[in-house]
Amino acid sequence: MARELSERDIEILKKLAPECGDLTCSGSGHMFHSILPPVSNHFAEDSTDFIQRISRLTDEELTYLTDLIQKGEEGMGCLPVEDVEAFVHLVHDRLSEEIARKVISAYESGYECDH
């Protein structure tokens, strides 16, 4: 699933984590290859903070992320379960139950964590 973040990805990442100075994981030293895992694991203080951050997404940005998830280009495998649940809940409420089910299916397919 490793991918190079596009300008759009970087814009969304910076929207969710404005304190993100560069695109490098402090733990591994590698560049981020996704959006949600770094927000959840490196920037959000807890689940409540993660929910507040992802709530900043427009419906269009949320659709973009769910499309990436369904294609296997954006992973959720290393997110804490409560953050996955929060994201799915947001998708359900803002987009649709069907898209939320597809996100759950992609998550359960076990895409590797590669942030």
Jmol script that loads the backbone (N, CA, C; Angstrom):
load data "model"
ATOM      1  N   MET A   1       0.805  -1.188   0.000  1.00  0.00           N
ATOM      2  CA  MET A   1       0.000   0.000   0.000  1.00  0.00           C
ATOM      3  C   MET A   1       0.852   1.258   0.000  1.00  0.00           C
ATOM      4  N   ALA A   2       2.177   1.166   0.140  1.00  0.00           N
ATOM      5  CA  ALA A   2       3.015   2.359   0.190  1.00  0.00           C
ATOM      6  C   ALA A   2       2.750   3.240  -1.020  1.00  0.00           C
ATOM      7  N   ARG A   3       2.521   4.495  -0.754  1.00  0.00           N
ATOM      8  CA  ARG A   3       2.274   5.446  -1.824  1.00  0.00           C
ATOM      9  C   ARG A   3       2.920   6.762  -1.449  1.00  0.00           C
ATOM     10  N   GLU A   4       3.176   7.549  -2.438  1.00  0.00           N
ATOM     11  CA  GLU A   4       3.675   8.882  -2.199  1.00  0.00           C
ATOM     12  C   GLU A   4       2.466   9.790  -2.050  1.00  0.00           C
ATOM     13  N   LEU A   5       2.466  10.601  -1.017  1.00  0.00           N
ATOM     14  CA  LEU A   5       1.328  11.488  -0.791  1.00  0.00           C
ATOM     15  C   LEU A   5       1.260  12.546  -1.889  1.00  0.00           C
ATOM     16  N   SER A   6       0.061  12.735  -2.408  1.00  0.00           N
ATOM     17  CA  SER A   6      -0.176  13.767  -3.418  1.00  0.00           C
ATOM     18  C   SER A   6      -0.316  15.118  -2.712  1.00  0.00           C
ATOM     19  N   GLU A   7      -0.356  16.176  -3.503  1.00  0.00           N
ATOM     20  CA  GLU A   7      -0.575  17.514  -2.933  1.00  0.00           C
ATOM     21  C   GLU A   7      -1.904  17.550  -2.174  1.00  0.00           C
ATOM     22  N   ARG A   8      -2.899  16.888  -2.719  1.00  0.00           N
ATOM     23  CA  ARG A   8      -4.211  16.847  -2.060  1.00  0.00           C
ATOM     24  C   ARG A   8      -4.116  16.112  -0.722  1.00  0.00           C
ATOM     25  N   ASP A   9      -3.394  14.993  -0.703  1.00  0.00           N
ATOM     26  CA  ASP A   9      -3.203  14.241   0.535  1.00  0.00           C
ATOM     27  C   ASP A   9      -2.518  15.116   1.590  1.00  0.00           C
ATOM     28  N   ILE A  10      -1.481  15.808   1.168  1.00  0.00           N
ATOM     29  CA  ILE A  10      -0.721  16.661   2.098  1.00  0.00           C
ATOM     30  C   ILE A  10      -1.613  17.778   2.629  1.00  0.00           C
ATOM     31  N   GLU A  11      -2.428  18.349   1.760  1.00  0.00           N
ATOM     32  CA  GLU A  11      -3.355  19.404   2.183  1.00  0.00           C
ATOM     33  C   GLU A  11      -4.319  18.882   3.255  1.00  0.00           C
ATOM     34  N   ILE A  12      -4.846  17.682   3.053  1.00  0.00           N
ATOM     35  CA  ILE A  12      -5.769  17.091   4.033  1.00  0.00           C
ATOM     36  C   ILE A  12      -5.028  16.765   5.327  1.00  0.00           C
ATOM     37  N   LEU A  13      -3.837  16.187   5.210  1.00  0.00           N
ATOM     38  CA  LEU A  13      -3.048  15.864   6.405  1.00  0.00           C
ATOM     39  C   LEU A  13      -2.771  17.119   7.218  1.00  0.00           C
ATOM     40  N   LYS A  14      -2.384  18.201   6.553  1.00  0.00           N
ATOM     41  CA  LYS A  14      -2.093  19.456   7.264  1.00  0.00           C
ATOM     42  C   LYS A  14      -3.365  20.073   7.856  1.00  0.00           C
ATOM     43  N   LYS A  15      -4.501  19.836   7.218  1.00  0.00           N
ATOM     44  CA  LYS A  15      -5.773  20.331   7.767  1.00  0.00           C
ATOM     45  C   LYS A  15      -6.094  19.590   9.072  1.00  0.00           C
ATOM     46  N   LEU A  16      -5.852  18.287   9.077  1.00  0.00           N
ATOM     47  CA  LEU A  16      -6.160  17.473  10.248  1.00  0.00           C
ATOM     48  C   LEU A  16      -5.099  17.592  11.337  1.00  0.00           C
ATOM     49  N   ALA A  17      -3.872  17.888  10.921  1.00  0.00           N
ATOM     50  CA  ALA A  17      -2.763  18.005  11.875  1.00  0.00           C
ATOM     51  C   ALA A  17      -1.914  19.212  11.498  1.00  0.00           C
ATOM     52  N   PRO A  18      -2.414  20.421  11.776  1.00  0.00           N
ATOM     53  CA  PRO A  18      -1.686  21.627  11.380  1.00  0.00           C
ATOM     54  C   PRO A  18      -0.286  21.705  11.991  1.00  0.00           C
ATOM     55  N   GLU A  19      -0.075  20.999  13.077  1.00  0.00           N
ATOM     56  CA  GLU A  19       1.228  21.009  13.730  1.00  0.00           C
ATOM     57  C   GLU A  19       2.248  20.105  13.031  1.00  0.00           C
ATOM     58  N   CYS A  20       1.816  19.423  11.990  1.00  0.00           N
ATOM     59  CA  CYS A  20       2.692  18.537  11.222  1.00  0.00           C
ATOM     60  C   CYS A  20       3.709  19.392  10.481  1.00  0.00           C
ATOM     61  N   GLY A  21       4.915  19.446  11.002  1.00  0.00           N
ATOM     62  CA  GLY A  21       5.946  20.280  10.401  1.00  0.00           C
ATOM     63  C   GLY A  21       6.508  19.692   9.128  1.00  0.00           C
ATOM     64  N   ASP A  22       6.776  18.409   9.138  1.00  0.00           N
ATOM     65  CA  ASP A  22       7.225  17.760   7.915  1.00  0.00           C
ATOM     66  C   ASP A  22       6.458  16.458   7.775  1.00  0.00           C
ATOM     67  N   LEU A  23       6.739  15.707   6.774  1.00  0.00           N
ATOM     68  CA  LEU A  23       5.961  14.508   6.475  1.00  0.00           C
ATOM     69  C   LEU A  23       6.705  13.242   6.863  1.00  0.00           C
ATOM     70  N   THR A  24       7.516  13.340   7.931  1.00  0.00           N
ATOM     71  CA  THR A  24       8.324  12.210   8.360  1.00  0.00           C
ATOM     72  C   THR A  24       7.828  11.681   9.700  1.00  0.00           C
ATOM     73  N   CYS A  25       7.692  10.362   9.774  1.00  0.00           N
ATOM     74  CA  CYS A  25       7.308   9.705  11.022  1.00  0.00           C
ATOM     75  C   CYS A  25       8.462   9.836  12.014  1.00  0.00           C
ATOM     76  N   SER A  26       8.183  10.394  13.173  1.00  0.00           N
ATOM     77  CA  SER A  26       9.236  10.580  14.175  1.00  0.00           C
ATOM     78  C   SER A  26       9.757   9.251  14.711  1.00  0.00           C
ATOM     79  N   GLY A  27       8.929   8.227  14.706  1.00  0.00           N
ATOM     80  CA  GLY A  27       9.352   6.925  15.220  1.00  0.00           C
ATOM     81  C   GLY A  27      10.254   6.163  14.272  1.00  0.00           C
ATOM     82  N   SER A  28       9.901   6.149  12.985  1.00  0.00           N
ATOM     83  CA  SER A  28      10.657   5.345  12.021  1.00  0.00           C
ATOM     84  C   SER A  28      11.610   6.164  11.159  1.00  0.00           C
ATOM     85  N   GLY A  29      11.357   7.464  11.065  1.00  0.00           N
ATOM     86  CA  GLY A  29      12.165   8.294  10.196  1.00  0.00           C
ATOM     87  C   GLY A  29      11.760   8.217   8.735  1.00  0.00           C
ATOM     88  N   HIS A  30      10.730   7.425   8.425  1.00  0.00           N
ATOM     89  CA  HIS A  30      10.250   7.285   7.056  1.00  0.00           C
ATOM     90  C   HIS A  30       9.172   8.318   6.760  1.00  0.00           C
ATOM     91  N   MET A  31       9.002   8.612   5.492  1.00  0.00           N
ATOM     92  CA  MET A  31       7.950   9.535   5.061  1.00  0.00           C
ATOM     93  C   MET A  31       6.587   8.899   5.301  1.00  0.00           C
ATOM     94  N   PHE A  32       5.599   9.728   5.622  1.00  0.00           N
ATOM     95  CA  PHE A  32       4.235   9.235   5.751  1.00  0.00           C
ATOM     96  C   PHE A  32       3.740   8.790   4.384  1.00  0.00           C
ATOM     97  N   HIS A  33       2.982   7.689   4.361  1.00  0.00           N
ATOM     98  CA  HIS A  33       2.410   7.156   3.134  1.00  0.00           C
ATOM     99  C   HIS A  33       0.892   7.120   3.187  1.00  0.00           C
ATOM    100  N   SER A  34       0.321   7.738   4.208  1.00  0.00           N
ATOM    101  CA  SER A  34      -1.123   7.755   4.368  1.00  0.00           C
ATOM    102  C   SER A  34      -1.497   8.965   5.214  1.00  0.00           C
ATOM    103  N   ILE A  35      -2.786   9.130   5.430  1.00  0.00           N
ATOM    104  CA  ILE A  35      -3.287  10.304   6.148  1.00  0.00           C
ATOM    105  C   ILE A  35      -3.785   9.945   7.549  1.00  0.00           C
ATOM    106  N   LEU A  36      -4.705   8.994   7.632  1.00  0.00           N
ATOM    107  CA  LEU A  36      -5.346   8.700   8.915  1.00  0.00           C
ATOM    108  C   LEU A  36      -4.389   8.131   9.968  1.00  0.00           C
ATOM    109  N   PRO A  37      -3.511   7.167   9.631  1.00  0.00           N
ATOM    110  CA  PRO A  37      -2.615   6.640  10.665  1.00  0.00           C
ATOM    111  C   PRO A  37      -1.723   7.693  11.330  1.00  0.00           C
ATOM    112  N   PRO A  38      -1.092   8.598  10.571  1.00  0.00           N
ATOM    113  CA  PRO A  38      -0.299   9.609  11.267  1.00  0.00           C
ATOM    114  C   PRO A  38      -1.136  10.521  12.156  1.00  0.00           C
ATOM    115  N   VAL A  39      -2.328  10.879  11.671  1.00  0.00           N
ATOM    116  CA  VAL A  39      -3.190  11.743  12.489  1.00  0.00           C
ATOM    117  C   VAL A  39      -3.533  11.030  13.787  1.00  0.00           C
ATOM    118  N   SER A  40      -3.926   9.769  13.693  1.00  0.00           N
ATOM    119  CA  SER A  40      -4.314   8.999  14.870  1.00  0.00           C
ATOM    120  C   SER A  40      -3.131   8.705  15.798  1.00  0.00           C
ATOM    121  N   ASN A  41      -2.042   8.247  15.213  1.00  0.00           N
ATOM    122  CA  ASN A  41      -0.934   7.733  16.025  1.00  0.00           C
ATOM    123  C   ASN A  41       0.140   8.747  16.395  1.00  0.00           C
ATOM    124  N   HIS A  42       0.220   9.861  15.668  1.00  0.00           N
ATOM    125  CA  HIS A  42       1.294  10.815  15.937  1.00  0.00           C
ATOM    126  C   HIS A  42       0.815  12.181  16.411  1.00  0.00           C
ATOM    127  N   PHE A  43      -0.389  12.561  16.041  1.00  0.00           N
ATOM    128  CA  PHE A  43      -0.824  13.918  16.340  1.00  0.00           C
ATOM    129  C   PHE A  43      -2.004  14.007  17.305  1.00  0.00           C
ATOM    130  N   ALA A  44      -2.989  13.135  17.163  1.00  0.00           N
ATOM    131  CA  ALA A  44      -4.146  13.176  18.068  1.00  0.00           C
ATOM    132  C   ALA A  44      -3.723  12.725  19.458  1.00  0.00           C
ATOM    133  N   GLU A  45      -4.146  13.466  20.454  1.00  0.00           N
ATOM    134  CA  GLU A  45      -3.806  13.131  21.832  1.00  0.00           C
ATOM    135  C   GLU A  45      -4.569  11.916  22.339  1.00  0.00           C
ATOM    136  N   ASP A  46      -5.783  11.739  21.840  1.00  0.00           N
ATOM    137  CA  ASP A  46      -6.628  10.627  22.257  1.00  0.00           C
ATOM    138  C   ASP A  46      -7.765  10.502  21.249  1.00  0.00           C
ATOM    139  N   SER A  47      -8.689   9.608  21.518  1.00  0.00           N
ATOM    140  CA  SER A  47      -9.808   9.372  20.603  1.00  0.00           C
ATOM    141  C   SER A  47     -10.677  10.607  20.411  1.00  0.00           C
ATOM    142  N   THR A  48     -10.907  11.336  21.474  1.00  0.00           N
ATOM    143  CA  THR A  48     -11.710  12.553  21.390  1.00  0.00           C
ATOM    144  C   THR A  48     -11.048  13.562  20.463  1.00  0.00           C
ATOM    145  N   ASP A  49      -9.744  13.703  20.591  1.00  0.00           N
ATOM    146  CA  ASP A  49      -9.002  14.615  19.729  1.00  0.00           C
ATOM    147  C   ASP A  49      -9.052  14.132  18.276  1.00  0.00           C
ATOM    148  N   PHE A  50      -8.935  12.828  18.063  1.00  0.00           N
ATOM    149  CA  PHE A  50      -9.014  12.271  16.712  1.00  0.00           C
ATOM    150  C   PHE A  50     -10.375  12.595  16.088  1.00  0.00           C
ATOM    151  N   ILE A  51     -11.444  12.415  16.851  1.00  0.00           N
ATOM    152  CA  ILE A  51     -12.798  12.710  16.353  1.00  0.00           C
ATOM    153  C   ILE A  51     -12.912  14.184  15.981  1.00  0.00           C
ATOM    154  N   GLN A  52     -12.385  15.057  16.817  1.00  0.00           N
ATOM    155  CA  GLN A  52     -12.448  16.495  16.517  1.00  0.00           C
ATOM    156  C   GLN A  52     -11.690  16.803  15.230  1.00  0.00           C
ATOM    157  N   ARG A  53     -10.553  16.142  15.052  1.00  0.00           N
ATOM    158  CA  ARG A  53      -9.744  16.385  13.854  1.00  0.00           C
ATOM    159  C   ARG A  53     -10.467  15.902  12.596  1.00  0.00           C
ATOM    160  N   ILE A  54     -10.975  14.670  12.595  1.00  0.00           N
ATOM    161  CA  ILE A  54     -11.607  14.159  11.381  1.00  0.00           C
ATOM    162  C   ILE A  54     -12.933  14.855  11.090  1.00  0.00           C
ATOM    163  N   SER A  55     -13.525  15.468  12.104  1.00  0.00           N
ATOM    164  CA  SER A  55     -14.772  16.212  11.897  1.00  0.00           C
ATOM    165  C   SER A  55     -14.542  17.467  11.064  1.00  0.00           C
ATOM    166  N   ARG A  56     -13.285  17.883  10.913  1.00  0.00           N
ATOM    167  CA  ARG A  56     -12.945  19.042  10.082  1.00  0.00           C
ATOM    168  C   ARG A  56     -13.069  18.743   8.591  1.00  0.00           C
ATOM    169  N   LEU A  57     -13.115  17.471   8.242  1.00  0.00           N
ATOM    170  CA  LEU A  57     -13.174  17.082   6.836  1.00  0.00           C
ATOM    171  C   LEU A  57     -14.493  17.517   6.206  1.00  0.00           C
ATOM    172  N   THR A  58     -14.403  17.994   4.981  1.00  0.00           N
ATOM    173  CA  THR A  58     -15.625  18.261   4.221  1.00  0.00           C
ATOM    174  C   THR A  58     -16.148  16.901   3.734  1.00  0.00           C
ATOM    175  N   ASP A  59     -17.386  16.876   3.286  1.00  0.00           N
ATOM    176  CA  ASP A  59     -17.926  15.629   2.734  1.00  0.00           C
ATOM    177  C   ASP A  59     -17.110  15.175   1.528  1.00  0.00           C
ATOM    178  N   GLU A  60     -16.631  16.114   0.743  1.00  0.00           N
ATOM    179  CA  GLU A  60     -15.833  15.782  -0.433  1.00  0.00           C
ATOM    180  C   GLU A  60     -14.492  15.147  -0.013  1.00  0.00           C
ATOM    181  N   GLU A  61     -13.863  15.700   1.009  1.00  0.00           N
ATOM    182  CA  GLU A  61     -12.604  15.125   1.510  1.00  0.00           C
ATOM    183  C   GLU A  61     -12.845  13.751   2.124  1.00  0.00           C
ATOM    184  N   LEU A  62     -13.952  13.609   2.819  1.00  0.00           N
ATOM    185  CA  LEU A  62     -14.312  12.321   3.414  1.00  0.00           C
ATOM    186  C   LEU A  62     -14.543  11.278   2.319  1.00  0.00           C
ATOM    187  N   THR A  63     -15.226  11.677   1.260  1.00  0.00           N
ATOM    188  CA  THR A  63     -15.437  10.779   0.124  1.00  0.00           C
ATOM    189  C   THR A  63     -14.105  10.390  -0.506  1.00  0.00           C
ATOM    190  N   TYR A  64     -13.214  11.342  -0.654  1.00  0.00           N
ATOM    191  CA  TYR A  64     -11.882  11.078  -1.206  1.00  0.00           C
ATOM    192  C   TYR A  64     -11.159  10.013  -0.360  1.00  0.00           C
ATOM    193  N   LEU A  65     -11.177  10.188   0.952  1.00  0.00           N
ATOM    194  CA  LEU A  65     -10.511   9.218   1.836  1.00  0.00           C
ATOM    195  C   LEU A  65     -11.168   7.843   1.768  1.00  0.00           C
ATOM    196  N   THR A  66     -12.481   7.808   1.739  1.00  0.00           N
ATOM    197  CA  THR A  66     -13.147   6.502   1.682  1.00  0.00           C
ATOM    198  C   THR A  66     -12.855   5.805   0.361  1.00  0.00           C
ATOM    199  N   ASP A  67     -12.731   6.573  -0.714  1.00  0.00           N
ATOM    200  CA  ASP A  67     -12.353   5.985  -2.000  1.00  0.00           C
ATOM    201  C   ASP A  67     -10.955   5.382  -1.918  1.00  0.00           C
ATOM    202  N   LEU A  68     -10.021   6.097  -1.302  1.00  0.00           N
ATOM    203  CA  LEU A  68      -8.663   5.573  -1.135  1.00  0.00           C
ATOM    204  C   LEU A  68      -8.658   4.306  -0.283  1.00  0.00           C
ATOM    205  N   ILE A  69      -9.467   4.300   0.769  1.00  0.00           N
ATOM    206  CA  ILE A  69      -9.558   3.125   1.643  1.00  0.00           C
ATOM    207  C   ILE A  69     -10.068   1.928   0.853  1.00  0.00           C
ATOM    208  N   GLN A  70     -11.111   2.136   0.072  1.00  0.00           N
ATOM    209  CA  GLN A  70     -11.695   1.037  -0.705  1.00  0.00           C
ATOM    210  C   GLN A  70     -10.731   0.508  -1.762  1.00  0.00           C
ATOM    211  N   LYS A  71      -9.847   1.358  -2.268  1.00  0.00           N
ATOM    212  CA  LYS A  71      -8.858   0.934  -3.260  1.00  0.00           C
ATOM    213  C   LYS A  71      -7.629   0.306  -2.605  1.00  0.00           C
ATOM    214  N   GLY A  72      -7.553   0.372  -1.283  1.00  0.00           N
ATOM    215  CA  GLY A  72      -6.391  -0.161  -0.579  1.00  0.00           C
ATOM    216  C   GLY A  72      -5.212   0.788  -0.555  1.00  0.00           C
ATOM    217  N   GLU A  73      -5.447   2.052  -0.865  1.00  0.00           N
ATOM    218  CA  GLU A  73      -4.370   3.033  -0.898  1.00  0.00           C
ATOM    219  C   GLU A  73      -4.234   3.815   0.404  1.00  0.00           C
ATOM    220  N   GLU A  74      -5.236   3.755   1.246  1.00  0.00           N
ATOM    221  CA  GLU A  74      -5.226   4.404   2.563  1.00  0.00           C
ATOM    222  C   GLU A  74      -5.585   3.342   3.574  1.00  0.00           C
ATOM    223  N   GLY A  75      -4.696   3.093   4.503  1.00  0.00           N
ATOM    224  CA  GLY A  75      -4.912   2.025   5.465  1.00  0.00           C
ATOM    225  C   GLY A  75      -5.429   2.512   6.801  1.00  0.00           C
ATOM    226  N   MET A  76      -6.092   1.603   7.486  1.00  0.00           N
ATOM    227  CA  MET A  76      -6.573   1.884   8.839  1.00  0.00           C
ATOM    228  C   MET A  76      -6.115   0.792   9.796  1.00  0.00           C
ATOM    229  N   GLY A  77      -5.320  -0.142   9.302  1.00  0.00           N
ATOM    230  CA  GLY A  77      -4.933  -1.306  10.087  1.00  0.00           C
ATOM    231  C   GLY A  77      -4.211  -1.010  11.383  1.00  0.00           C
ATOM    232  N   CYS A  78      -3.492   0.105  11.440  1.00  0.00           N
ATOM    233  CA  CYS A  78      -2.756   0.395  12.673  1.00  0.00           C
ATOM    234  C   CYS A  78      -3.443   1.462  13.526  1.00  0.00           C
ATOM    235  N   LEU A  79      -4.668   1.820  13.177  1.00  0.00           N
ATOM    236  CA  LEU A  79      -5.427   2.742  14.010  1.00  0.00           C
ATOM    237  C   LEU A  79      -6.007   1.995  15.197  1.00  0.00           C
ATOM    238  N   PRO A  80      -6.053   2.634  16.350  1.00  0.00           N
ATOM    239  CA  PRO A  80      -6.761   2.020  17.471  1.00  0.00           C
ATOM    240  C   PRO A  80      -8.222   1.777  17.077  1.00  0.00           C
ATOM    241  N   VAL A  81      -8.798   0.724  17.597  1.00  0.00           N
ATOM    242  CA  VAL A  81     -10.170   0.353  17.241  1.00  0.00           C
ATOM    243  C   VAL A  81     -11.136   1.512  17.453  1.00  0.00           C
ATOM    244  N   GLU A  82     -10.969   2.261  18.514  1.00  0.00           N
ATOM    245  CA  GLU A  82     -11.898   3.368  18.782  1.00  0.00           C
ATOM    246  C   GLU A  82     -11.793   4.454  17.702  1.00  0.00           C
ATOM    247  N   ASP A  83     -10.629   4.629  17.098  1.00  0.00           N
ATOM    248  CA  ASP A  83     -10.493   5.607  16.021  1.00  0.00           C
ATOM    249  C   ASP A  83     -11.122   5.083  14.728  1.00  0.00           C
ATOM    250  N   VAL A  84     -10.986   3.794  14.474  1.00  0.00           N
ATOM    251  CA  VAL A  84     -11.652   3.187  13.319  1.00  0.00           C
ATOM    252  C   VAL A  84     -13.159   3.351  13.478  1.00  0.00           C
ATOM    253  N   GLU A  85     -13.668   3.038  14.648  1.00  0.00           N
ATOM    254  CA  GLU A  85     -15.102   3.162  14.905  1.00  0.00           C
ATOM    255  C   GLU A  85     -15.568   4.604  14.730  1.00  0.00           C
ATOM    256  N   ALA A  86     -14.779   5.560  15.200  1.00  0.00           N
ATOM    257  CA  ALA A  86     -15.140   6.973  15.070  1.00  0.00           C
ATOM    258  C   ALA A  86     -15.180   7.383  13.605  1.00  0.00           C
ATOM    259  N   PHE A  87     -14.207   6.927  12.828  1.00  0.00           N
ATOM    260  CA  PHE A  87     -14.176   7.259  11.407  1.00  0.00           C
ATOM    261  C   PHE A  87     -15.380   6.654  10.690  1.00  0.00           C
ATOM    262  N   VAL A  88     -15.667   5.396  10.966  1.00  0.00           N
ATOM    263  CA  VAL A  88     -16.810   4.719  10.332  1.00  0.00           C
ATOM    264  C   VAL A  88     -18.114   5.415  10.716  1.00  0.00           C
ATOM    265  N   HIS A  89     -18.228   5.815  11.967  1.00  0.00           N
ATOM    266  CA  HIS A  89     -19.428   6.518  12.431  1.00  0.00           C
ATOM    267  C   HIS A  89     -19.594   7.836  11.668  1.00  0.00           C
ATOM    268  N   LEU A  90     -18.499   8.566  11.485  1.00  0.00           N
ATOM    269  CA  LEU A  90     -18.548   9.817  10.738  1.00  0.00           C
ATOM    270  C   LEU A  90     -18.972   9.569   9.292  1.00  0.00           C
ATOM    271  N   VAL A  91     -18.396   8.537   8.671  1.00  0.00           N
ATOM    272  CA  VAL A  91     -18.762   8.183   7.294  1.00  0.00           C
ATOM    273  C   VAL A  91     -20.239   7.830   7.220  1.00  0.00           C
ATOM    274  N   HIS A  92     -20.713   7.044   8.164  1.00  0.00           N
ATOM    275  CA  HIS A  92     -22.124   6.639   8.204  1.00  0.00           C
ATOM    276  C   HIS A  92     -23.033   7.867   8.295  1.00  0.00           C
ATOM    277  N   ASP A  93     -22.700   8.761   9.202  1.00  0.00           N
ATOM    278  CA  ASP A  93     -23.549   9.927   9.439  1.00  0.00           C
ATOM    279  C   ASP A  93     -23.485  10.958   8.315  1.00  0.00           C
ATOM    280  N   ARG A  94     -22.324  11.133   7.715  1.00  0.00           N
ATOM    281  CA  ARG A  94     -22.158  12.200   6.734  1.00  0.00           C
ATOM    282  C   ARG A  94     -22.276  11.735   5.284  1.00  0.00           C
ATOM    283  N   LEU A  95     -21.944  10.477   5.017  1.00  0.00           N
ATOM    284  CA  LEU A  95     -21.997   9.996   3.632  1.00  0.00           C
ATOM    285  C   LEU A  95     -23.125   8.999   3.454  1.00  0.00           C
ATOM    286  N   SER A  96     -22.949   7.777   3.937  1.00  0.00           N
ATOM    287  CA  SER A  96     -24.028   6.796   3.837  1.00  0.00           C
ATOM    288  C   SER A  96     -23.664   5.526   4.593  1.00  0.00           C
ATOM    289  N   GLU A  97     -24.702   4.764   4.897  1.00  0.00           N
ATOM    290  CA  GLU A  97     -24.506   3.477   5.544  1.00  0.00           C
ATOM    291  C   GLU A  97     -23.734   2.527   4.619  1.00  0.00           C
ATOM    292  N   GLU A  98     -24.041   2.580   3.327  1.00  0.00           N
ATOM    293  CA  GLU A  98     -23.375   1.700   2.360  1.00  0.00           C
ATOM    294  C   GLU A  98     -21.867   1.956   2.309  1.00  0.00           C
ATOM    295  N   ILE A  99     -21.466   3.215   2.265  1.00  0.00           N
ATOM    296  CA  ILE A  99     -20.041   3.539   2.227  1.00  0.00           C
ATOM    297  C   ILE A  99     -19.381   3.132   3.539  1.00  0.00           C
ATOM    298  N   ALA A 100     -20.077   3.331   4.651  1.00  0.00           N
ATOM    299  CA  ALA A 100     -19.536   2.906   5.945  1.00  0.00           C
ATOM    300  C   ALA A 100     -19.283   1.397   5.951  1.00  0.00           C
ATOM    301  N   ARG A 101     -20.208   0.627   5.382  1.00  0.00           N
ATOM    302  CA  ARG A 101     -20.020  -0.831   5.300  1.00  0.00           C
ATOM    303  C   ARG A 101     -18.811  -1.183   4.439  1.00  0.00           C
ATOM    304  N   LYS A 102     -18.618  -0.451   3.360  1.00  0.00           N
ATOM    305  CA  LYS A 102     -17.464  -0.704   2.487  1.00  0.00           C
ATOM    306  C   LYS A 102     -16.154  -0.395   3.202  1.00  0.00           C
ATOM    307  N   VAL A 103     -16.145   0.654   4.002  1.00  0.00           N
ATOM    308  CA  VAL A 103     -14.952   1.005   4.777  1.00  0.00           C
ATOM    309  C   VAL A 103     -14.657  -0.095   5.797  1.00  0.00           C
ATOM    310  N   ILE A 104     -15.696  -0.577   6.472  1.00  0.00           N
ATOM    311  CA  ILE A 104     -15.518  -1.672   7.437  1.00  0.00           C
ATOM    312  C   ILE A 104     -14.975  -2.904   6.729  1.00  0.00           C
ATOM    313  N   SER A 105     -15.517  -3.207   5.574  1.00  0.00           N
ATOM    314  CA  SER A 105     -15.062  -4.362   4.804  1.00  0.00           C
ATOM    315  C   SER A 105     -13.586  -4.224   4.427  1.00  0.00           C
ATOM    316  N   ALA A 106     -13.190  -3.044   3.987  1.00  0.00           N
ATOM    317  CA  ALA A 106     -11.786  -2.809   3.645  1.00  0.00           C
ATOM    318  C   ALA A 106     -10.901  -2.961   4.879  1.00  0.00           C
ATOM    319  N   TYR A 107     -11.357  -2.432   6.002  1.00  0.00           N
ATOM    320  CA  TYR A 107     -10.606  -2.543   7.256  1.00  0.00           C
ATOM    321  C   TYR A 107     -10.453  -4.013   7.658  1.00  0.00           C
ATOM    322  N   GLU A 108     -11.538  -4.758   7.557  1.00  0.00           N
ATOM    323  CA  GLU A 108     -11.499  -6.163   7.942  1.00  0.00           C
ATOM    324  C   GLU A 108     -10.689  -7.018   6.971  1.00  0.00           C
ATOM    325  N   SER A 109     -10.465  -6.504   5.759  1.00  0.00           N
ATOM    326  CA  SER A 109      -9.638  -7.234   4.789  1.00  0.00           C
ATOM    327  C   SER A 109      -8.177  -7.242   5.203  1.00  0.00           C
ATOM    328  N   GLY A 110      -7.850  -6.388   6.163  1.00  0.00           N
ATOM    329  CA  GLY A 110      -6.517  -6.430   6.744  1.00  0.00           C
ATOM    330  C   GLY A 110      -5.422  -5.742   5.969  1.00  0.00           C
ATOM    331  N   TYR A 111      -5.737  -4.609   5.336  1.00  0.00           N
ATOM    332  CA  TYR A 111      -4.683  -3.860   4.681  1.00  0.00           C
ATOM    333  C   TYR A 111      -3.599  -3.532   5.706  1.00  0.00           C
ATOM    334  N   GLU A 112      -2.379  -3.675   5.272  1.00  0.00           N
ATOM    335  CA  GLU A 112      -1.230  -3.448   6.153  1.00  0.00           C
ATOM    336  C   GLU A 112      -1.145  -1.999   6.593  1.00  0.00           C
ATOM    337  N   CYS A 113      -0.563  -1.818   7.754  1.00  0.00           N
ATOM    338  CA  CYS A 113      -0.294  -0.483   8.251  1.00  0.00           C
ATOM    339  C   CYS A 113       1.001  -0.003   7.604  1.00  0.00           C
ATOM    340  N   ASP A 114       0.950   1.133   6.947  1.00  0.00           N
ATOM    341  CA  ASP A 114       2.127   1.710   6.317  1.00  0.00           C
ATOM    342  C   ASP A 114       1.976   3.207   6.328  1.00  0.00           C
ATOM    343  N   HIS A 115       2.338   3.802   7.436  1.00  0.00           N
ATOM    344  CA  HIS A 115       2.165   5.252   7.530  1.00  0.00           C
ATOM    345  C   HIS A 115       3.490   5.946   7.356  1.00  0.00           C
TER     346      HIS A 115
END
end "model"
wireframe off; spacefill off
backbone 0.3
color backbone group
